[in-house]
Amino acid sequence: MASLCLFFKADAQSQITDIKPLNIGDTIPEAVWNVPLQVVNHPTGKKTITLNDYRGKLIILDFWATYCSPCIRSLNELDSLQKVFDKEIKVLPVMVYDLEKNALPFIKKKNWTWPSVVNDTTLNKIVFSKYLLGFGNVWIYDGRLWAIPRPKEINSGNISKVLARQRTEMENLKARSQ
């Protein structure tokens, strides 16, 4: 039994190490959908989730830290947008470059009701590393990386267009050379 557990753990780790940075428009690999993400503040008390839990919705990952003022402004705006598009989008903050112990007290103080990913080592540093130096938004829809928009592009008009699968004129962050 122990060797079987080691086999499955090794297989899951090799799937994560096989993940390559994505470009806008790329299909999200199944391994990314199934990466276990540690969370705090989940409404049902879960300690881990996967992106697959929200497949079918516009998933907006917001990479943040408690000391990042632009991140907090972005999350406050997304909190309002989540309420407008309640059934169609899932905002999922992903804490980076900050301590897990800071997350829950800060989230409670802000009255945010969503879970936040903590201790991320895959999404920011591997999957979206062509675009993010740390903080920013990633939009996943229809099974692919839809956008990595600039802050001014995060609004109800662009969310409505994405949900209707209409062309947007969003300005995305430019890919960095790796």
C-alpha positions in Angstrom: 0.0 0.0 0.0 2.8 2.4 0.9 4.5 1.9 -2.4 1.3 2.5 -4.3 0.9 5.9 -2.5 4.5 6.8 -3.4 3.7 5.9 -7.0 0.7 8.2 -7.2 2.5 11.0 -5.4 5.5 10.7 -7.8 3.1 10.7 -10.8 1.3 13.8 -9.6 4.6 15.6 -9.0 5.9 14.7 -12.5 2.7 16.0 -14.1 3.3 19.4 -12.3 6.9 19.5 -13.4 5.8 18.8 -17.0 3.7 22.0 -17.1 5.0 24.7 -19.4 4.3 28.4 -19.3 1.2 29.3 -21.3 0.5 31.9 -24.0 -2.8 33.7 -24.3 -5.1 31.5 -26.3 -3.5 28.2 -25.2 -5.7 25.4 -23.9 -5.3 24.8 -20.2 -3.6 21.4 -19.7 -5.5 18.9 -17.6 -2.6 18.8 -15.2 -3.2 22.5 -14.4 -7.0 22.0 -13.9 -6.1 19.3 -11.4 -3.3 20.9 -9.4 -4.3 20.9 -5.7 -4.4 24.5 -4.5 -4.3 25.2 -0.8 -6.9 27.7 0.3 -8.1 29.7 3.3 -11.6 31.1 3.8 -13.5 28.5 1.8 -17.2 28.8 2.4 -17.5 25.1 3.1 -14.3 24.8 5.0 -12.3 23.0 2.3 -8.5 23.2 2.6 -7.7 22.4 -1.0 -9.5 23.1 -4.3 -8.6 22.7 -8.0 -9.4 25.0 -10.9 -11.5 22.1 -12.2 -14.0 22.9 -9.4 -14.9 26.1 -11.3 -14.7 24.8 -14.9 -17.4 26.3 -17.1 -17.2 29.7 -15.5 -15.0 32.6 -16.3 -12.3 32.1 -13.8 -10.5 35.3 -12.8 -7.3 34.6 -10.9 -6.0 37.7 -9.1 -2.5 37.4 -7.8 -2.2 39.5 -4.7 -0.4 40.3 -1.4 -1.7 42.1 1.7 0.9 44.9 1.2 0.1 45.5 -2.5 -2.2 48.5 -2.8 -3.0 48.0 -6.5 -3.8 44.4 -5.7 -6.3 45.4 -3.0 -8.0 47.9 -5.3 -8.3 45.2 -8.0 -9.8 42.7 -5.5 -12.2 45.3 -4.2 -13.4 45.9 -7.8 -13.6 42.2 -8.5 -15.6 41.7 -5.3 -18.2 44.1 -6.8 -18.1 42.3 -10.2 -18.4 38.9 -8.6 -21.7 40.0 -7.1 -23.0 41.2 -10.5 -21.9 38.1 -12.3 -22.5 35.7 -9.4 -23.3 32.5 -11.4 -21.1 33.2 -14.4 -17.7 34.1 -13.0 -15.4 32.9 -10.1 -12.9 35.3 -8.7 -10.1 33.4 -7.1 -7.4 35.4 -5.3 -4.0 33.8 -5.3 -1.7 35.1 -2.6 1.9 35.4 -3.7 5.1 36.8 -2.0 3.3 37.0 1.3 2.8 34.8 4.3 -0.2 32.5 4.6 -0.8 33.7 8.2 -1.5 37.2 6.8 -4.2 36.0 4.5 -7.2 35.1 6.6 -7.1 38.1 9.0 -6.8 40.5 6.0 -9.7 38.7 4.1 -11.9 38.9 7.2 -11.1 42.6 7.7 -12.1 43.3 4.0 -15.3 41.1 4.3 -14.4 39.1 1.2 -16.3 35.9 1.1 -14.3 34.0 -1.4 -11.5 31.5 -0.8 -8.0 32.6 -1.4 -5.2 30.3 -2.7 -2.1 30.4 -0.4 1.4 28.9 -0.8 1.1 28.8 -4.6 4.2 27.4 -6.3 2.7 26.5 -9.7 0.3 29.0 -11.1 2.3 32.2 -10.7 5.8 30.8 -11.1 5.2 28.3 -13.9 1.9 28.4 -15.7 1.5 32.2 -16.1 5.2 33.2 -15.7 5.5 34.5 -19.3 3.3 37.5 -18.3 3.4 37.9 -14.5 6.3 39.1 -12.5 4.2 38.6 -9.5 0.9 40.4 -9.4 -1.9 40.7 -11.9 -5.1 39.1 -13.3 -5.5 35.9 -15.4 -8.8 35.1 -17.1 -9.5 31.5 -18.0 -12.6 30.7 -20.1 -13.7 28.0 -22.5 -10.9 25.8 -21.3 -8.1 28.2 -22.3 -6.1 31.2 -21.2 -8.4 34.0 -22.4 -6.6 37.1 -21.2 -4.1 38.7 -18.9 -5.6 42.1 -18.9 -4.2 45.4 -17.7 -6.0 46.8 -14.6 -8.0 49.3 -16.6 -9.5 46.5 -18.7 -11.1 44.8 -15.7 -14.7 45.9 -15.9 -18.2 44.6 -16.4 -18.2 45.5 -20.2 -15.2 43.3 -20.9 -16.6 40.5 -18.6 -19.9 40.6 -20.5 -18.1 40.4 -23.9 -16.0 37.4 -22.8 -19.0 35.6 -21.4 -20.8 36.2 -24.7 -17.7 35.0 -26.6 -17.4 38.4 -28.3 -14.2 40.0 -29.4 -12.9 42.5 -26.9 -10.4 45.3 -27.4 -8.7 44.5 -24.1 -5.0 45.4 -23.8 -3.3 42.4 -22.4 0.1 42.3 -20.6 2.9 41.6 -23.0 4.7 38.3 -22.7 8.2 38.5 -21.3 11.1 36.7 -22.9 11.9 33.7 -20.7 
